[in-house]
């Protein structure tokens, strides 16, 4: 069956949640409490280990199949408007770009010379923090990195809604 990357990821979340719920249910049914003198057989919940094993294996196989198909598609799909990068490469580059944007933003906010206030210092000297760069250069780098990050994020969003993945469940 064919899915977009976005719908494949939603299917993956659904099946993973289904498996997690089944595991929790198994955890609750596989043991039970009773007090001395109570009839264990009347308190024993219905539980079939083989049945749960089969259901969990089936869901795990579906999860593996979906993840593998997504990974293959991510490695092979070049994203338009993303400088020839694949989805996989973008997923690596985006956190790096986000950090770069944050770093240049912080640098752009600095004044070329800022007075350091140390309320505990008894020194009569005034200390300053000086930038070792031009804050205007940092501002320009920030804008370039921010625009690139935005372009890549939009391109990835579009690719996730357009890229078709074949998944045989």
C-alpha positions as a Markdown table, in Angstrom:
| # | Residue | x | y | z |
|---|---|---|---|---|
| 1 | Unk | 0.0 | 0.0 | 0.0 |
| 2 | Unk | 1.2 | 3.5 | -0.6 |
| 3 | Unk | 1.5 | 6.2 | 2.0 |
| 4 | Unk | 3.0 | 9.7 | 2.2 |
| 5 | Unk | 5.8 | 10.1 | 4.7 |
| 6 | Unk | 3.4 | 12.0 | 7.0 |
| 7 | Unk | 0.7 | 9.3 | 6.9 |
| 8 | Unk | 3.3 | 6.5 | 7.3 |
| 9 | Unk | 4.6 | 8.2 | 10.5 |
| 10 | Unk | 1.0 | 8.6 | 11.8 |
| 11 | Unk | 0.5 | 4.9 | 11.1 |
| 12 | Unk | 3.7 | 4.1 | 12.9 |
| 13 | Unk | 2.6 | 6.1 | 16.0 |
| 14 | Unk | -0.8 | 4.3 | 15.9 |
| 15 | Unk | 0.7 | 0.8 | 15.8 |
| 16 | Unk | 3.3 | 1.7 | 18.4 |
| 17 | Unk | 0.6 | 2.9 | 20.7 |
| 18 | Unk | -1.4 | -0.3 | 20.1 |
| 19 | Unk | 1.6 | -2.4 | 20.9 |
| 20 | Unk | 2.4 | -0.3 | 24.1 |
| 21 | Unk | -1.2 | -0.7 | 25.2 |
| 22 | Unk | -1.0 | -4.5 | 24.6 |
| 23 | Unk | 2.2 | -4.7 | 26.6 |
| 24 | Unk | 0.7 | -2.8 | 29.5 |
| 25 | Unk | -2.4 | -5.0 | 29.4 |
| 26 | Unk | -0.2 | -8.1 | 29.4 |
| 27 | Unk | 1.7 | -6.8 | 32.3 |
| 28 | Unk | -1.5 | -6.4 | 34.3 |
| 29 | Unk | -3.0 | -9.8 | 33.3 |
| 30 | Unk | 0.2 | -11.9 | 33.7 |
| 31 | Unk | 0.2 | -11.6 | 37.4 |
| 32 | Unk | -2.5 | -11.2 | 40.1 |
| 33 | Unk | -2.8 | -10.8 | 43.8 |
| 34 | Unk | -4.8 | -12.8 | 46.2 |
| 35 | Unk | -4.8 | -13.3 | 50.0 |
| 36 | Unk | -4.3 | -16.5 | 51.8 |
| 37 | Unk | -7.5 | -18.4 | 51.9 |
| 38 | Unk | -9.0 | -16.8 | 48.7 |
| 39 | Unk | -9.9 | -19.0 | 45.8 |
| 40 | Unk | -7.0 | -18.3 | 43.3 |
| 41 | Unk | -8.9 | -19.8 | 40.3 |
| 42 | Unk | -11.9 | -17.4 | 40.8 |
| 43 | Unk | -9.5 | -14.4 | 41.0 |
| 44 | Unk | -7.2 | -15.5 | 38.1 |
| 45 | Unk | -7.6 | -13.2 | 35.1 |
| 46 | Unk | -7.9 | -14.6 | 31.6 |
| 47 | Unk | -4.4 | -14.6 | 30.1 |
| 48 | Unk | -2.8 | -16.5 | 27.2 |
| 49 | Unk | 0.9 | -16.0 | 27.0 |
| 50 | Unk | 1.2 | -17.5 | 23.5 |
| 51 | Unk | -1.6 | -15.3 | 22.2 |
| 52 | Unk | 0.0 | -12.1 | 23.5 |
| 53 | Unk | 3.4 | -13.2 | 22.2 |
| 54 | Unk | 1.9 | -13.7 | 18.7 |
| 55 | Unk | 0.1 | -10.3 | 18.8 |
| 56 | Unk | 3.2 | -8.4 | 20.0 |
| 57 | Unk | 5.4 | -10.1 | 17.4 |
| 58 | Unk | 3.0 | -9.1 | 14.7 |
| 59 | Unk | 2.9 | -5.5 | 15.8 |
| 60 | Unk | 6.7 | -5.4 | 16.2 |
| 61 | Unk | 7.1 | -6.8 | 12.6 |
| 62 | Unk | 4.7 | -4.1 | 11.3 |
| 63 | Unk | 6.7 | -1.4 | 13.2 |
| 64 | Unk | 9.9 | -2.7 | 11.8 |
| 65 | Unk | 8.5 | -2.8 | 8.2 |
| 66 | Unk | 7.1 | 0.8 | 8.4 |
| 67 | Unk | 10.3 | 2.2 | 10.0 |
| 68 | Unk | 12.5 | 0.5 | 7.4 |
| 69 | Unk | 10.4 | 1.8 | 4.5 |
| 70 | Unk | 10.5 | 5.3 | 6.0 |
| 71 | Unk | 14.3 | 5.1 | 6.5 |
| 72 | Unk | 14.8 | 3.9 | 2.9 |
| 73 | Unk | 12.6 | 6.6 | 1.5 |
| 74 | Unk | 14.4 | 9.2 | 3.7 |
| 75 | Unk | 17.8 | 8.1 | 2.4 |
| 76 | Unk | 16.8 | 8.2 | -1.2 |
| 77 | Unk | 14.4 | 11.2 | -1.5 |
| 78 | Unk | 16.1 | 14.4 | -2.5 |
| 79 | Unk | 14.1 | 17.3 | -1.1 |
| 80 | Unk | 13.3 | 20.1 | -3.6 |
| 81 | Unk | 14.5 | 23.6 | -2.4 |
| 82 | Unk | 17.0 | 22.0 | 0.1 |
| 83 | Unk | 20.2 | 22.3 | -1.9 |
| 84 | Unk | 20.1 | 18.7 | -3.1 |
| 85 | Unk | 19.9 | 17.2 | 0.4 |
| 86 | Unk | 17.9 | 14.0 | 1.2 |
| 87 | Unk | 15.3 | 13.8 | 3.9 |
| 88 | Unk | 17.8 | 11.8 | 6.0 |
| 89 | Unk | 20.5 | 14.5 | 5.6 |
| 90 | Unk | 18.0 | 17.3 | 6.5 |
| 91 | Unk | 17.1 | 15.4 | 9.7 |
| 92 | Unk | 20.8 | 15.7 | 10.6 |
| 93 | Unk | 21.3 | 19.2 | 9.4 |
| 94 | Unk | 18.2 | 20.8 | 10.9 |
| 95 | Unk | 19.4 | 20.6 | 14.6 |
| 96 | Unk | 22.8 | 21.9 | 13.6 |
| 97 | Unk | 21.2 | 24.9 | 11.8 |
| 98 | Unk | 18.9 | 25.5 | 14.8 |
| 99 | Unk | 21.9 | 25.7 | 17.0 |
| 100 | Unk | 23.7 | 28.0 | 14.6 |
| 101 | Unk | 20.7 | 30.3 | 14.5 |
| 102 | Unk | 20.6 | 30.4 | 18.3 |
| 103 | Unk | 24.3 | 31.1 | 18.5 |
| 104 | Unk | 24.4 | 33.9 | 16.0 |
| 105 | Unk | 21.2 | 35.4 | 17.5 |
| 106 | Unk | 23.0 | 35.5 | 20.9 |
| 107 | Unk | 26.1 | 37.0 | 19.4 |
| 108 | Unk | 24.1 | 39.6 | 17.5 |
| 109 | Unk | 22.4 | 40.8 | 20.7 |
| 110 | Unk | 25.7 | 41.7 | 22.4 |
| 111 | Unk | 27.0 | 45.2 | 22.5 |
| 112 | Unk | 30.6 | 45.8 | 21.3 |
| 113 | Unk | 31.4 | 46.8 | 24.9 |
| 114 | Unk | 29.4 | 45.8 | 28.0 |
| 115 | Unk | 30.1 | 46.8 | 31.6 |
| 116 | Unk | 30.3 | 43.8 | 34.0 |
| 117 | Unk | 28.5 | 44.4 | 37.2 |
| 118 | Unk | 29.8 | 42.3 | 40.1 |
| 119 | Unk | 27.9 | 43.3 | 43.2 |
| 120 | Unk | 30.3 | 41.3 | 45.4 |
| 121 | Unk | 33.5 | 42.9 | 44.1 |
| 122 | Unk | 35.2 | 45.4 | 46.3 |
| 123 | Unk | 37.5 | 46.5 | 43.4 |
| 124 | Unk | 37.5 | 50.1 | 42.3 |
| 125 | Unk | 38.1 | 49.0 | 38.7 |
| 126 | Unk | 35.4 | 48.7 | 36.2 |
| 127 | Unk | 35.4 | 45.5 | 34.1 |
| 128 | Unk | 34.1 | 45.2 | 30.6 |
| 129 | Unk | 33.3 | 42.4 | 28.3 |
| 130 | Unk | 34.3 | 43.2 | 24.8 |
| 131 | Unk | 33.2 | 41.4 | 21.6 |
| 132 | Unk | 36.0 | 40.0 | 19.5 |
| 133 | Unk | 33.8 | 40.4 | 16.4 |
| 134 | Unk | 31.4 | 42.9 | 14.8 |
| 135 | Unk | 27.9 | 42.3 | 16.1 |
| 136 | Unk | 26.6 | 43.5 | 12.7 |
| 137 | Unk | 28.4 | 40.6 | 11.1 |
| 138 | Unk | 26.8 | 38.2 | 13.6 |
| 139 | Unk | 23.4 | 39.8 | 12.8 |
| 140 | Unk | 23.9 | 39.1 | 9.1 |
| 141 | Unk | 25.0 | 35.5 | 9.7 |
| 142 | Unk | 21.9 | 35.1 | 11.9 |
| 143 | Unk | 19.6 | 36.2 | 9.2 |
| 144 | Unk | 21.2 | 34.0 | 6.6 |
| 145 | Unk | 21.1 | 31.0 | 8.9 |
| 146 | Unk | 17.5 | 31.7 | 10.0 |
| 147 | Unk | 16.3 | 32.0 | 6.4 |
| 148 | Unk | 18.1 | 28.8 | 5.4 |
| 149 | Unk | 16.6 | 27.0 | 8.4 |
| 150 | Unk | 13.1 | 28.2 | 7.5 |
| 151 | Unk | 13.5 | 27.2 | 3.9 |
| 152 | Unk | 14.7 | 23.7 | 4.9 |
| 153 | Unk | 11.9 | 23.2 | 7.4 |
| 154 | Unk | 9.3 | 24.2 | 4.8 |
| 155 | Unk | 10.9 | 22.0 | 2.2 |
| 156 | Unk | 10.9 | 19.0 | 4.6 |
| 157 | Unk | 7.2 | 19.6 | 5.5 |
| 158 | Unk | 6.3 | 19.6 | 1.9 |
| 159 | Unk | 8.4 | 16.5 | 1.2 |
| 160 | Unk | 6.7 | 14.7 | 4.1 |
| 161 | Unk | 3.3 | 15.4 | 2.5 |
| 162 | Unk | 4.3 | 14.5 | -1.1 |
| 163 | Unk | 6.9 | 11.7 | -0.9 |
| 164 | Unk | 5.2 | 8.4 | -1.5 |
| 165 | Unk | 6.3 | 5.2 | 0.3 |
| 166 | Unk | 5.3 | 1.7 | -0.5 |
| 167 | Unk | 4.7 | -0.4 | 2.6 |
| 168 | Unk | 3.6 | -4.0 | 2.5 |
| 169 | Unk | 2.1 | -4.9 | 5.8 |
